Amino acid sequence: MKSHEPNANRWSLMARGCASLAILAYLAAVIVPPLAGPAPASELANRILQPLRPLVGAVYLGHGYRFFAPNPGPGHTIRWTMTMPDGSTRSGRIPDETLDRPRLLYHRRFMVSEKISSLVPLADAPADVRERAKRDWQPLVKGVATNLLRREGGLSVTLETVEHYLPDPGEVLASGTFADAVTPLGSYAWAESQR
């Protein structure tokens, strides 16, 4: 008959302490990044996040959870108008829920428009702010323009971001009219050598 030793499967005090600390660190790494997300974010959460950044990055926990939170910001699209070789014009938007299939393609293009709009200051921003930001967003916009020109077979394309106004519940109940903010991104054409 075997004797049951009650202490045979117990962790030492040191092992339990290390495991508890590891679990607490992981829980903090899961909870704190959404709280320290985009503005308006808690300054306390931002300070708590600083020492956790290596862990958050290593296990890829820095997702944009607040993007789909109960209080999301406005949505953005890129509106385009293209001049075709025959002189006609064609227009569209990125993303386009009717053309971007499968749904994953729509989401990918939605992320492109959101990334670009996060880098582009509003049209009423000071000129020096717009000029400094241009070096960050313009290469991305040129890539989008080149892709559109190649896909549609156009000669030139004009792009602009559209920030879709997100009314609060009181505004919806009052049935007001809501205007979207439009920011021009410029016109782009094929170089002669690329045609």
ROSE-4610 file (N, C-alpha, C; in Angstrom, 1 decimal, always signed):
// ROSE-4610
residu = [M/M/M/K/K/K/S/S/S/H/H/H/E/E/E/P/P/P/N/N/N/A/A/A/N/N/N/R/R/R/W/W/W/S/S/S/L/L/L/M/M/M/A/A/A/R/R/R/G/G/G/C/C/C/A/A/A/S/S/S/L/L/L/A/A/A/I/I/I/L/L/L/A/A/A/Y/Y/Y/L/L/L/A/A/A/A/A/A/V/V/V/I/I/I/V/V/V/P/P/P/P/P/P/L/L/L/A/A/A/G/G/G/P/P/P/A/A/A/P/P/P/A/A/A/S/S/S/E/E/E/L/L/L/A/A/A/N/N/N/R/R/R/I/I/I/L/L/L/Q/Q/Q/P/P/P/L/L/L/R/R/R/P/P/P/L/L/L/V/V/V/G/G/G/A/A/A/V/V/V/Y/Y/Y/L/L/L/G/G/G/H/H/H/G/G/G/Y/Y/Y/R/R/R/F/F/F/F/F/F/A/A/A/P/P/P/N/N/N/P/P/P/G/G/G/P/P/P/G/G/G/H/H/H/T/T/T/I/I/I/R/R/R/W/W/W/T/T/T/M/M/M/T/T/T/M/M/M/P/P/P/D/D/D/G/G/G/S/S/S/T/T/T/R/R/R/S/S/S/G/G/G/R/R/R/I/I/I/P/P/P/D/D/D/E/E/E/T/T/T/L/L/L/D/D/D/R/R/R/P/P/P/R/R/R/L/L/L/L/L/L/Y/Y/Y/H/H/H/R/R/R/R/R/R/F/F/F/M/M/M/V/V/V/S/S/S/E/E/E/K/K/K/I/I/I/S/S/S/S/S/S/L/L/L/V/V/V/P/P/P/L/L/L/A/A/A/D/D/D/A/A/A/P/P/P/A/A/A/D/D/D/V/V/V/R/R/R/E/E/E/R/R/R/A/A/A/K/K/K/R/R/R/D/D/D/W/W/W/Q/Q/Q/P/P/P/L/L/L/V/V/V/K/K/K/G/G/G/V/V/V/A/A/A/T/T/T/N/N/N/L/L/L/L/L/L/R/R/R/R/R/R/E/E/E/G/G/G/G/G/G/L/L/L/S/S/S/V/V/V/T/T/T/L/L/L/E/E/E/T/T/T/V/V/V/E/E/E/H/H/H/Y/Y/Y/L/L/L/P/P/P/D/D/D/P/P/P/G/G/G/E/E/E/V/V/V/L/L/L/A/A/A/S/S/S/G/G/G/T/T/T/F/F/F/A/A/A/D/D/D/A/A/A/V/V/V/T/T/T/P/P/P/L/L/L/G/G/G/S/S/S/Y/Y/Y/A/A/A/W/W/W/A/A/A/E/E/E/S/S/S/Q/Q/Q/R/R/R]
num = [1/1/1/2/2/2/3/3/3/4/4/4/5/5/5/6/6/6/7/7/7/8/8/8/9/9/9/10/10/10/11/11/11/12/12/12/13/13/13/14/14/14/15/15/15/16/16/16/17/17/17/18/18/18/19/19/19/20/20/20/21/21/21/22/22/22/23/23/23/24/24/24/25/25/25/26/26/26/27/27/27/28/28/28/29/29/29/30/30/30/31/31/31/32/32/32/33/33/33/34/34/34/35/35/35/36/36/36/37/37/37/38/38/38/39/39/39/40/40/40/41/41/41/42/42/42/43/43/43/44/44/44/45/45/45/46/46/46/47/47/47/48/48/48/49/49/49/50/50/50/51/51/51/52/52/52/53/53/53/54/54/54/55/55/55/56/56/56/57/57/57/58/58/58/59/59/59/60/60/60/61/61/61/62/62/62/63/63/63/64/64/64/65/65/65/66/66/66/67/67/67/68/68/68/69/69/69/70/70/70/71/71/71/72/72/72/73/73/73/74/74/74/75/75/75/76/76/76/77/77/77/78/78/78/79/79/79/80/80/80/81/81/81/82/82/82/83/83/83/84/84/84/85/85/85/86/86/86/87/87/87/88/88/88/89/89/89/90/90/90/91/91/91/92/92/92/93/93/93/94/94/94/95/95/95/96/96/96/97/97/97/98/98/98/99/99/99/100/100/100/101/101/101/102/102/102/103/103/103/104/104/104/105/105/105/106/106/106/107/107/107/108/108/108/109/109/109/110/110/110/111/111/111/112/112/112/113/113/113/114/114/114/115/115/115/116/116/116/117/117/117/118/118/118/119/119/119/120/120/120/121/121/121/122/122/122/123/123/123/124/124/124/125/125/125/126/126/126/127/127/127/128/128/128/129/129/129/130/130/130/131/131/131/132/132/132/133/133/133/134/134/134/135/135/135/136/136/136/137/137/137/138/138/138/139/139/139/140/140/140/141/141/141/142/142/142/143/143/143/144/144/144/145/145/145/146/146/146/147/147/147/148/148/148/149/149/149/150/150/150/151/151/151/152/152/152/153/153/153/154/154/154/155/155/155/156/156/156/157/157/157/158/158/158/159/159/159/160/160/160/161/161/161/162/162/162/163/163/163/164/164/164/165/165/165/166/166/166/167/167/167/168/168/168/169/169/169/170/170/170/171/171/171/172/172/172/173/173/173/174/174/174/175/175/175/176/176/176/177/177/177/178/178/178/179/179/179/180/180/180/181/181/181/182/182/182/183/183/183/184/184/184/185/185/185/186/186/186/187/187/187/188/188/188/189/189/189/190/190/190/191/191/191/192/192/192/193/193/193/194/194/194/195/195/195]
x = [+0.8/+0.0/+0.9/+0.5/+1.4/+0.9/+1.8/+1.5/+1.3/+0.3/+0.1/+0.8/+1.7/+2.5/+1.8/+1.2/+0.5/+1.4/+2.6/+3.5/+4.2/+3.9/+4.7/+4.4/+3.1/+2.8/+2.7/+3.1/+3.1/+4.3/+4.0/+5.1/+5.7/+7.0/+7.7/+7.1/+7.4/+6.9/+7.5/+8.8/+9.5/+8.8/+8.5/+7.9/+6.5/+5.7/+4.4/+4.4/+5.4/+5.6/+6.0/+6.9/+7.3/+6.1/+5.3/+4.2/+3.1/+2.9/+1.9/+2.4/+3.6/+4.1/+4.0/+4.3/+4.2/+2.8/+1.8/+0.4/-0.1/+0.4/+0.0/+0.6/+1.8/+2.4/+1.7/+1.3/+0.6/-0.8/-1.5/-2.8/-2.7/-1.7/-1.5/-1.2/-0.4/-0.1/-1.3/-2.3/-3.6/-4.5/-4.6/-5.5/-5.1/-3.8/-3.3/-3.3/-2.8/-2.7/-4.0/-5.2/-6.4/-6.7/-6.3/-6.6/-5.6/-4.4/-3.4/-3.4/-4.5/-4.6/-4.7/-5.3/-5.3/-6.1/-5.9/-6.6/-8.1/-8.8/-8.4/-8.0/-6.7/-6.3/-5.8/-5.8/-5.4/-3.9/-3.5/-2.1/-1.5/-2.3/-1.8/-1.6/-2.5/-2.4/-1.1/-0.8/+0.4/+1.6/+1.6/+2.8/+3.0/+1.8/+1.9/+2.4/+2.0/+2.4/+3.9/+4.6/+6.0/+6.8/+6.9/+7.7/+7.2/+5.9/+5.3/+5.5/+6.0/+6.1/+6.9/+8.0/+8.7/+7.8/+7.1/+6.2/+5.0/+4.5/+3.3/+3.8/+5.0/+5.5/+5.8/+6.4/+6.8/+5.6/+4.5/+3.4/+2.3/+2.6/+1.7/+0.3/+0.4/-0.9/-1.2/-0.5/-0.7/-1.7/-2.8/-3.8/-4.6/-5.3/-6.1/-7.5/-7.7/-9.0/-10.0/-9.5/-10.4/-11.0/-10.4/-10.9/-12.4/-12.7/-14.0/-14.8/-14.3/-14.9/-16.3/-17.0/-18.3/-18.2/-17.1/-17.0/-15.9/-16.1/-15.1/-15.1/-14.0/-13.9/-14.5/-14.4/-15.1/-14.4/-15.1/-14.5/-14.0/-13.0/-12.4/-12.4/-12.6/-12.5/-11.6/-11.1/-10.4/-11.2/-11.6/-12.4/-11.5/-11.7/-10.9/-11.7/-11.1/-11.6/-10.5/-10.8/-9.7/-10.1/-9.1/-9.2/-8.7/-9.6/-9.3/-8.7/-8.0/-7.4/-8.4/-9.6/-10.6/-11.2/-10.7/-11.1/-12.3/-12.9/-14.0/-13.4/-14.3/-13.8/-14.5/-13.9/-14.4/-14.1/-15.0/-14.8/-15.1/-14.6/-14.8/-14.3/-14.3/-13.8/-13.1/-12.2/-11.5/-11.8/-12.3/-12.8/-14.2/-14.6/-15.9/-16.5/-17.6/-18.2/-18.9/-19.2/-19.8/-18.8/-17.6/-16.6/-15.5/-15.2/-14.1/-14.6/-14.5/-14.8/-13.6/-13.3/-14.1/-14.0/-14.7/-14.8/-13.4/-12.5/-11.1/-10.5/-10.7/-10.2/-10.7/-12.0/-12.6/-11.9/-11.7/-11.1/-9.6/-8.9/-7.5/-7.5/-8.4/-8.5/-9.0/-9.8/-10.3/-9.1/-8.2/-7.1/-6.1/-6.0/-5.2/-5.7/-7.1/-7.6/-7.5/-7.6/-7.5/-6.0/-5.1/-3.6/-3.3/-3.7/-3.4/-4.1/-5.3/-6.0/-5.4/-4.8/-4.2/-2.9/-2.3/-1.1/-1.4/-2.5/-2.8/-3.5/-3.0/-3.7/-4.9/-5.8/-7.0/-6.6/-7.5/-7.2/-7.0/-7.6/-7.5/-6.3/-5.5/-4.3/-3.3/-2.4/-1.4/-0.5/-0.1/+0.6/+1.9/+2.6/+3.9/+3.6/+2.5/+2.1/+1.8/+1.0/+0.7/+1.9/+2.8/+4.0/+4.9/+5.1/+5.9/+5.3/+4.0/+3.3/+3.3/+3.5/+3.4/+4.5/+5.7/+6.7/+6.4/+5.5/+5.0/+3.9/+2.9/+1.8/+1.9/+2.7/+2.7/+3.2/+4.2/+4.6/+3.5/+2.7/+1.6/+0.5/+0.2/-0.8/-0.3/+0.9/+1.5/+1.3/+1.5/+1.3/-0.1/-1.0/-2.5/-2.8/-2.3/-2.6/-2.0/-0.8/-0.2/-1.0/-1.5/-2.2/-3.6/-4.2/-5.5/-5.3/-4.3/-4.0/-3.7/-3.0/-2.7/-3.9/-4.7/-5.9/-7.0/-7.2/-8.3/-7.9/-6.6/-6.1/-6.2/-6.2/-6.4/-5.1/-5.2/-4.0/-3.6/-4.6/-4.3/-5.5/-5.2/-6.2/-6.0/-7.1/-7.2/-7.7/-7.0/-7.4/-7.8/-8.7/-9.0/-9.5/-9.2/-9.7/-11.1/-12.0/-13.3/-13.4/-13.5/-13.8/-15.3/-15.9/-17.3/-17.7/-18.5/-18.9/-19.7/-19.3/-20.0/-20.8/-22.1/-22.9/-23.1/-23.3/-23.7/-25.2/-25.6/-27.0/-28.0/-27.6/-28.5/-28.7/-27.6/-27.6/-28.5/-28.4/-29.2/-30.7/-31.0/-32.4/-32.9/-32.1/-32.5/-32.6/-32.1/-32.2/-31.5/-30.4/-29.6/-28.9/-28.4/-27.6/-26.1/-25.4/-24.0/-23.1/-22.1/-21.2/-19.9/-19.4/-18.1/-17.0/-15.8/-14.6/-13.8/-13.5/-12.8/-11.4/-10.4/-9.0/-8.4/-8.0/-7.4/-6.0/-5.7/-4.4/-3.6/-4.2/-3.4/-3.8/-3.2/-3.4/-2.1/-2.3/-1.1/-1.3/-0.3/-0.4/+0.8/+0.6/+1.6/+2.8/+4.0/+5.1/+5.2/+5.7/+5.7/+6.4/+7.4/+8.2/+7.4/+6.4/+5.6/+4.4/+4.0/+2.8/+3.0]
y = [-1.2/+0.0/+1.2/+2.2/+3.4/+4.4/+5.1/+6.2/+7.5/+8.2/+9.5/+10.6/+11.2/+12.3/+13.6/+14.4/+15.6/+16.7/+16.7/+17.7/+17.4/+16.2/+15.7/+16.6/+17.1/+17.8/+19.3/+19.8/+21.2/+22.0/+23.2/+24.0/+24.7/+25.0/+25.7/+27.1/+27.8/+29.2/+30.1/+29.9/+30.7/+30.4/+29.2/+28.9/+29.5/+29.4/+30.0/+31.5/+32.2/+33.6/+34.0/+33.3/+33.6/+33.4/+32.3/+32.0/+33.1/+33.6/+34.6/+35.9/+36.3/+37.5/+37.4/+36.3/+36.1/+36.2/+35.7/+35.8/+37.2/+37.9/+39.3/+40.2/+40.0/+40.7/+40.5/+39.3/+39.0/+39.6/+39.6/+40.2/+41.7/+42.3/+43.8/+44.1/+43.2/+43.4/+43.2/+42.5/+42.4/+43.6/+44.0/+45.0/+46.5/+46.8/+48.1/+48.7/+48.0/+48.6/+49.2/+48.6/+49.3/+50.6/+50.6/+51.8/+52.9/+52.5/+53.5/+53.8/+53.4/+53.5/+55.0/+55.2/+56.5/+57.5/+58.8/+59.8/+59.7/+60.0/+60.4/+59.2/+59.1/+57.9/+58.4/+57.5/+57.8/+57.9/+59.0/+59.3/+58.2/+57.8/+56.7/+55.4/+55.1/+53.8/+53.9/+55.1/+55.3/+55.1/+55.6/+55.4/+53.9/+53.2/+51.8/+51.0/+51.4/+50.6/+50.7/+51.7/+51.9/+50.7/+50.2/+49.0/+47.7/+47.7/+46.5/+46.4/+47.5/+47.5/+46.3/+45.9/+44.7/+43.5/+43.2/+42.1/+42.2/+43.4/+43.7/+43.5/+44.0/+43.8/+42.3/+41.6/+40.2/+39.3/+39.5/+38.6/+39.3/+40.4/+41.1/+41.4/+42.2/+42.5/+44.0/+44.7/+46.2/+46.4/+45.6/+45.8/+47.1/+47.6/+48.8/+48.4/+47.8/+47.4/+48.6/+49.7/+50.9/+51.3/+50.8/+51.1/+50.7/+49.5/+49.0/+49.1/+50.0/+50.2/+50.9/+51.0/+51.6/+53.1/+53.7/+55.1/+55.3/+54.7/+54.9/+56.3/+56.6/+57.9/+57.8/+58.9/+58.9/+58.0/+57.5/+56.7/+57.5/+57.0/+57.7/+56.9/+57.5/+56.9/+57.8/+57.3/+58.0/+58.1/+59.3/+59.5/+59.8/+59.2/+59.5/+59.8/+60.6/+61.0/+60.8/+60.0/+59.7/+60.2/+60.7/+61.1/+59.9/+59.4/+58.3/+58.7/+57.8/+58.2/+58.8/+58.5/+59.1/+60.4/+60.9/+62.2/+62.1/+61.0/+60.8/+60.7/+60.8/+60.7/+59.5/+58.9/+57.8/+58.1/+57.7/+58.0/+56.8/+56.9/+55.8/+56.1/+55.2/+55.4/+54.1/+54.4/+53.3/+53.4/+52.4/+51.2/+51.3/+50.4/+50.4/+49.0/+49.1/+47.9/+47.1/+47.7/+46.9/+46.2/+46.8/+46.2/+45.4/+45.7/+45.1/+43.8/+42.7/+41.3/+40.5/+39.5/+39.2/+40.3/+40.0/+41.0/+41.4/+40.5/+40.8/+41.8/+41.9/+42.9/+44.3/+44.3/+45.6/+46.1/+45.1/+45.5/+46.0/+45.3/+45.8/+47.2/+47.4/+48.8/+49.8/+49.4/+50.3/+50.7/+49.7/+50.1/+51.0/+50.9/+51.8/+53.2/+53.4/+54.7/+55.3/+54.5/+54.9/+55.3/+54.5/+54.9/+56.2/+56.4/+57.6/+58.8/+58.7/+59.8/+60.1/+59.1/+59.4/+60.2/+60.2/+61.0/+62.4/+62.5/+63.8/+64.8/+66.0/+67.0/+67.5/+68.0/+68.6/+69.8/+70.1/+71.2/+72.5/+72.7/+74.0/+74.1/+73.0/+73.1/+74.1/+74.6/+75.6/+75.0/+75.9/+75.4/+74.7/+75.1/+74.5/+73.0/+72.9/+71.5/+70.6/+71.1/+70.3/+69.9/+70.9/+70.6/+69.6/+69.7/+68.7/+67.3/+67.2/+65.9/+65.3/+66.1/+65.6/+64.5/+64.7/+63.7/+62.3/+62.3/+61.0/+60.3/+61.1/+60.5/+60.5/+61.3/+61.4/+60.1/+59.4/+58.2/+57.1/+57.1/+56.1/+56.5/+57.8/+58.3/+58.0/+58.3/+58.0/+56.5/+55.6/+54.2/+53.9/+54.5/+54.3/+54.8/+56.0/+56.6/+55.7/+55.2/+54.4/+53.1/+52.5/+51.3/+51.5/+52.6/+53.0/+53.2/+53.9/+54.2/+52.9/+52.0/+50.7/+49.9/+49.8/+49.0/+49.5/+50.8/+51.4/+51.8/+51.9/+52.3/+53.8/+54.6/+56.1/+56.8/+58.1/+59.0/+59.7/+60.2/+61.0/+60.7/+60.9/+60.7/+61.8/+62.3/+63.2/+62.5/+62.6/+62.0/+62.9/+62.6/+63.3/+62.4/+62.7/+61.9/+62.6/+61.7/+62.1/+61.6/+62.5/+62.1/+62.1/+61.0/+60.9/+61.3/+62.3/+62.9/+61.8/+61.7/+60.7/+61.5/+61.6/+62.4/+61.7/+62.5/+61.9/+61.6/+60.8/+60.4/+61.6/+62.7/+63.9/+64.5/+64.5/+65.1/+64.2/+62.9/+62.0/+62.2/+62.3/+62.5/+63.8/+64.8/+66.2/+66.2/+65.1/+65.0/+66.1/+66.5/+67.5/+67.0/+67.9/+67.5/+67.5/+66.6/+66.4/+66.5/+67.3/+67.5/+66.7/+66.1/+65.4/+66.3/+66.1/+66.9/+66.3/+67.1/+66.7/+67.4/+66.6/+67.1/+66.6/+67.6/+67.2/+66.5/+65.5/+64.8/+65.1/+65.7/+66.1/+65.2/+65.6/+64.9/+64.2/+63.0/+62.2/+61.7/+61.7/+61.2/+60.2/+59.4/+58.5/+59.3/+58.9/+59.5/+59.0/+59.7/+59.3/+57.9/+57.7/+56.5/+55.3/+55.5/+54.4/+54.0/+54.8/+54.5/+53.4]
z = [+0.0/+0.0/+0.0/-0.9/-1.0/+0.0/+0.5/+1.5/+0.7/+1.0/+0.4/+1.1/+0.4/+1.0/+0.6/+1.5/+1.2/+0.6/+0.8/+0.3/-1.0/-1.5/-2.7/-3.9/-4.1/-5.3/-5.1/-4.0/-3.7/-4.2/-4.7/-5.1/-3.9/-4.1/-3.0/-2.9/-1.9/-1.7/-2.8/-3.1/-4.2/-5.5/-5.9/-7.1/-7.2/-6.1/-6.1/-6.3/-5.7/-5.8/-7.2/-7.8/-9.2/-10.2/-10.0/-10.9/-10.7/-9.5/-9.2/-9.9/-9.8/-10.4/-11.9/-12.5/-14.0/-14.4/-13.7/-14.0/-13.9/-12.8/-12.7/-13.8/-14.2/-15.2/-16.5/-16.8/-18.0/-18.0/-16.9/-16.8/-17.0/-16.4/-16.6/-18.1/-18.8/-20.2/-21.1/-20.6/-21.4/-21.1/-19.9/-19.5/-19.8/-19.6/-19.6/-21.1/-22.1/-23.4/-24.0/-23.8/-24.3/-23.5/-22.2/-21.4/-21.8/-22.3/-22.6/-24.1/-24.8/-26.3/-26.7/-27.9/-28.4/-27.6/-27.8/-27.0/-27.1/-26.0/-24.7/-23.9/-23.5/-22.8/-21.4/-20.5/-19.1/-19.0/-18.4/-18.2/-17.2/-16.2/-15.3/-16.1/-17.0/-17.8/-18.7/-19.2/-20.0/-19.2/-18.0/-17.1/-16.7/-16.4/-16.1/-17.3/-18.5/-19.6/-19.9/-19.6/-20.0/-19.6/-18.4/-18.1/-18.7/-19.1/-19.7/-21.2/-21.8/-23.3/-23.9/-23.3/-23.9/-23.9/-22.8/-22.8/-23.7/-23.8/-24.7/-26.1/-26.5/-27.9/-28.2/-27.2/-27.4/-27.6/-27.0/-27.1/-27.9/-28.6/-29.5/-28.9/-27.8/-27.1/-27.3/-28.1/-28.3/-29.4/-29.5/-30.5/-30.3/-31.3/-31.2/-30.7/-29.5/-29.0/-29.0/-28.7/-28.6/-29.9/-31.0/-32.3/-32.5/-31.9/-31.9/-30.6/-29.8/-28.4/-28.5/-27.4/-27.5/-27.9/-27.8/-28.2/-29.2/-30.4/-31.5/-32.1/-32.7/-33.4/-34.8/-35.5/-36.9/-37.8/-38.9/-39.9/-41.0/-41.8/-42.9/-44.2/-45.3/-46.6/-47.5/-48.5/-49.5/-50.7/-51.2/-52.3/-53.5/-54.7/-55.8/-57.1/-57.9/-59.2/-60.2/-61.3/-62.2/-63.6/-64.3/-65.7/-66.6/-67.5/-68.3/-69.6/-70.4/-71.6/-72.7/-72.6/-73.6/-73.1/-72.0/-71.5/-70.5/-70.3/-69.3/-67.9/-66.9/-65.6/-64.9/-63.9/-63.2/-61.7/-60.8/-59.4/-58.5/-57.3/-56.4/-55.0/-54.1/-52.8/-52.3/-51.3/-50.7/-49.2/-48.6/-49.1/-49.7/-50.6/-51.2/-50.9/-50.0/-49.5/-50.6/-51.7/-52.8/-53.7/-53.8/-54.8/-54.1/-52.8/-52.1/-51.5/-52.3/-51.9/-52.0/-51.2/-50.0/-48.9/-47.8/-46.8/-46.2/-46.2/-45.7/-46.5/-47.8/-48.7/-48.3/-48.0/-47.5/-46.2/-45.3/-44.0/-44.2/-45.1/-45.4/-46.0/-46.9/-47.5/-46.5/-45.6/-44.6/-43.7/-43.4/-42.6/-43.3/-44.7/-45.4/-45.3/-45.5/-45.4/-44.0/-42.9/-41.6/-41.3/-41.8/-41.6/-42.2/-43.4/-44.1/-43.4/-43.0/-42.4/-41.0/-40.4/-39.1/-39.2/-40.4/-40.7/-41.3/-41.9/-42.6/-41.7/-41.5/-40.7/-41.4/-40.7/-41.3/-42.2/-43.2/-44.1/-43.4/-42.3/-41.6/-40.6/-40.6/-39.8/-40.3/-39.5/-40.0/-41.1/-42.0/-43.2/-42.8/-41.8/-41.4/-40.9/-40.2/-39.7/-40.9/-41.8/-43.0/-43.8/-43.9/-44.7/-44.1/-42.7/-42.0/-42.1/-42.0/-42.0/-43.4/-44.4/-45.8/-46.1/-45.6/-45.8/-45.3/-44.3/-43.7/-44.5/-45.0/-45.6/-47.1/-47.7/-49.2/-49.9/-49.4/-50.0/-50.0/-48.9/-48.9/-49.9/-50.0/-50.9/-52.4/-52.6/-54.0/-54.3/-53.4/-53.6/-53.9/-53.2/-53.4/-54.8/-55.2/-56.5/-57.6/-57.5/-58.5/-58.7/-57.6/-57.6/-58.3/-58.0/-58.7/-60.2/-60.5/-61.9/-62.7/-62.1/-62.7/-62.9/-61.8/-61.8/-62.8/-62.8/-63.6/-65.0/-65.2/-66.5/-66.8/-65.8/-65.9/-66.2/-66.5/-66.8/-65.5/-64.8/-63.5/-62.6/-61.3/-60.2/-59.2/-58.7/-57.6/-56.3/-55.2/-54.0/-52.9/-52.0/-50.8/-49.7/-48.5/-47.4/-47.0/-46.5/-46.0/-44.6/-43.7/-42.3/-42.1/-41.9/-41.7/-40.3/-40.2/-38.9/-38.1/-36.9/-36.0/-35.0/-35.2/-34.3/-33.0/-31.9/-30.6/-30.6/-29.6/-29.6/-29.6/-28.9/-28.9/-30.3/-31.0/-32.4/-33.3/-33.1/-33.9/-33.6/-32.3/-31.9/-32.5/-32.5/-33.0/-34.5/-35.2/-36.7/-37.4/-36.9/-37.6/-38.8/-39.6/-40.8/-40.4/-40.9/-40.5/-41.7/-41.6/-42.7/-42.4/-43.5/-43.4/-43.7/-43.0/-43.3/-44.4/-45.4/-46.6/-46.6/-46.8/-46.9/-48.2/-49.0/-50.3/-50.1/-50.9/-50.9/-52.1/-53.1/-54.3/-55.5/-56.7/-57.9/-58.3/-58.9/-59.3/-60.7/-61.5/-62.8/-63.1/-64.1/-64.6/-65.1/-64.8/-65.5/-66.9/-67.9/-69.3/-69.4/-68.6/-68.7/-68.2/-67.4/-66.8/-67.6/-68.6/-69.4/-70.3]
